Amino acid sequence: MSVESIFAYTIPDNGRVKLILEDRFLHLDYAQSSSGTVAPPAGCMSSISCVTPSSLSSARKPSILYFNILWAEIGSASMPNYRPTLTIDYCSTTEKKTAELQKLRFLIDESSVETCSDWIQKLLQRAYDASAGVVRSKRLLILINPFSGQGKARNLFNSQALPILDAARCKLEEVETKYKGHAAEIVASMENLEERYDAIVCCSGDGIPHEVFNGLSRRSDVAKAFSVPVCQLPCGSGNALCMNLVGCKNVPFASLCVVKGAPQRMDLCSITQDGKRHMTFLSQTLGMIADCDIGTEHLRWMGEARFTVGIISRVFKKAKYPCKISVRIAHESRSQVRQAYHENKLVPQESLPAPEGLPPLKFGTVEDEVPEDWKEIDTDSLAILYVGQMPWMSSDTMFFPAALPRDGFMDMVIIDGNIPILESLKILTSVEGGKHFDSKHVHYYKVDAYRVIPKAKSGYISIDGEKFNFSPFQVEVHQGLATVLAHHSSFQAPEV
Ligand SMILES: Nc1ncnc2c1ncn2[C@@H]1O[C@H](COP(=O)(O)OP(=O)(O)OP(=O)(O)O)[C@@H](O)[C@H]1O
């Protein structure tokens, strides 16, 4: 018998089953039973249809994708007359990106324990592809914001993430954030951060990843610190990081992606405002979106719906936000943006130079002179200025369909407040699928630096969904500075 396959026995029927390591999945061949009538163990058949790739749905043998396999081990035969057991922990998954923890148990012959141990090693090598950078039994720093979303983060973590991380034998260190800024302090001050953890997992909305990237930027070993991958378990009201990296806001599926994720380089931006420099990983906005993001705190109980309710009321009021924008545009027309998207879609992370520290600001700060070659947009009728580094801004708004993880650009959207209300509503309702990209009323640029000077006395500026001062700010991008943990090397969004 090849070590690619082993025989085991079902519990309780004692039927013979052959476990075969195929190219991309583990096959369970129950037809090996002499009677040929042995039923697969409970929980197996129901999960099998989910884990069998659609191209193989006609295959007779149940199979489990290696991606879904968390762990396998032989239980010690502690009692006399008890045969050793082989346990396989895995997640059944659906096309809608949900996941459920499952367990298979088989008996094995005492004489085949050694063969089975070799087979388990092979199985785990395939389940955790070291050549793709996937680390087994990850050491994770888990940052839980107990106030995220509607205060459910702790409960979501314990009930939906922990069982999967435990089954995958991850080593966890949990910390609950105690106040705003605590997560940044933790990662800024922790000794040997990069030696201690394989990833930082934010059980939160987008506020904690924002703090984590800022905390990392304050470390003296900043170059090494930015190589620690950051990811999110979607427990907040805005979970854009997870939506972009994983493609859903399902906590069990996101947990499976933490287990199976590998480090991926990603652009990160600096923002200067009022004499300070911060990092921003997701977005900067002024106008209706900022108004809704920050100005609807009283509607927090609604969850993500609060953004929609806020936007519609502002469209009908024809709200306008006068400001001066100076911007370094790299790609201006829609066709140029599309072309740049296709050219840069798969920038290999290995082609980027390793960061040497916090990069110096190429264009100075918001206090410096605006460079002469920047384009000036002076407007009294702006409705939305929205600049993003990732496609999804929430689970149902894909504002920046052309955004890429490491093209070295930010995507800038400008929408004027003088367009008819019906057109504004059309744009905003097409944002879910990113269809607004082709609207003639939407200006969509790829830029690498810009400055905004608001002209009103008061208002809202939202950076990564966090409230910033209502004063001038300048942003520039640093290509591939940050590292995230993801199963895919690109963002989870359809092509433009
Ligand atoms: N213990 C705490 N008490 C109060 N605020 C906290 C605490 N821990 C973290 N915070 C702050 O809570 C804010 C929101 O966090 P987070 O993004 O996780 O949740 P959220 O529900 O998605 O919120 P938002 O929709 O505002 O982004 C962040 O600014 C974070 O700094």
The ligand as an SDF file (V2000), in Angstrom:
LIG
                    3D

 31 33  0  0  0  0  0  0  0  0999 V2000
  -12.5280   49.2790   25.4640 N   0  0  0  0  0  0  0  0  0  0  0  0
  -12.8350   50.2650   24.6180 C   0  0  0  0  0  0  0  0  0  0  0  0
  -13.6700   51.2550   24.9810 N   0  0  0  0  0  0  0  0  0  0  0  0
  -14.0190   52.2270   24.1170 C   0  0  0  0  0  0  0  0  0  0  0  0
  -13.5810   52.3180   22.8460 N   0  0  0  0  0  0  0  0  0  0  0  0
  -12.7400   51.3630   22.4200 C   0  0  0  0  0  0  0  0  0  0  0  0
  -12.3290   50.2860   23.2800 C   0  0  0  0  0  0  0  0  0  0  0  0
  -11.5000   49.4920   22.5830 N   0  0  0  0  0  0  0  0  0  0  0  0
  -11.3860   50.0600   21.3560 C   0  0  0  0  0  0  0  0  0  0  0  0
  -12.1170   51.1750   21.2450 N   0  0  0  0  0  0  0  0  0  0  0  0
  -12.3360   52.0510   20.0760 C   0  0  0  0  0  0  0  0  0  0  0  0
  -13.5930   51.7280   19.4770 O   0  0  0  0  0  0  0  0  0  0  0  0
  -13.6210   52.2580   18.1570 C   0  0  0  0  0  0  0  0  0  0  0  0
  -14.4660   51.4040   17.2340 C   0  0  0  0  0  0  0  0  0  0  0  0
  -13.9110   50.1580   17.1250 O   0  0  0  0  0  0  0  0  0  0  0  0
  -14.2060   49.0940   15.9920 P   0  0  0  0  0  0  0  0  0  0  0  0
  -13.8860   49.6250   14.6740 O   0  0  0  0  0  0  0  0  0  0  0  0
  -13.5880   47.8580   16.4430 O   0  0  0  0  0  0  0  0  0  0  0  0
  -15.7750   48.8530   16.0860 O   0  0  0  0  0  0  0  0  0  0  0  0
  -16.9590   49.2470   15.1400 P   0  0  0  0  0  0  0  0  0  0  0  0
  -18.1830   48.8540   15.8280 O   0  0  0  0  0  0  0  0  0  0  0  0
  -16.8020   48.7000   13.7820 O   0  0  0  0  0  0  0  0  0  0  0  0
  -16.8570   50.7880   15.1080 O   0  0  0  0  0  0  0  0  0  0  0  0
  -16.8880   51.8030   13.9050 P   0  0  0  0  0  0  0  0  0  0  0  0
  -18.1410   51.4900   13.1620 O   0  0  0  0  0  0  0  0  0  0  0  0
  -16.8760   53.1190   14.5970 O   0  0  0  0  0  0  0  0  0  0  0  0
  -15.6180   51.5190   13.1050 O   0  0  0  0  0  0  0  0  0  0  0  0
  -12.1700   52.3630   17.7390 C   0  0  0  0  0  0  0  0  0  0  0  0
  -11.8630   53.7230   17.5540 O   0  0  0  0  0  0  0  0  0  0  0  0
  -11.3920   51.8270   18.9210 C   0  0  0  0  0  0  0  0  0  0  0  0
  -10.2140   52.5590   19.1510 O   0  0  0  0  0  0  0  0  0  0  0  0
  1  2  1  0
  2  3  1  0
  2  7  2  0
  3  4  2  0
  4  5  1  0
  5  6  2  0
  6  7  1  0
  6 10  1  0
  7  8  1  0
  8  9  2  0
  9 10  1  0
 10 11  1  0
 11 12  1  0
 11 30  1  0
 12 13  1  0
 13 14  1  0
 13 28  1  0
 14 15  1  0
 15 16  1  0
 16 17  2  0
 16 18  1  0
 16 19  1  0
 19 20  1  0
 20 21  2  0
 20 22  1  0
 20 23  1  0
 23 24  1  0
 24 25  2  0
 24 26  1  0
 24 27  1  0
 28 29  1  0
 28 30  1  0
 30 31  1  0
M  END
$$$$
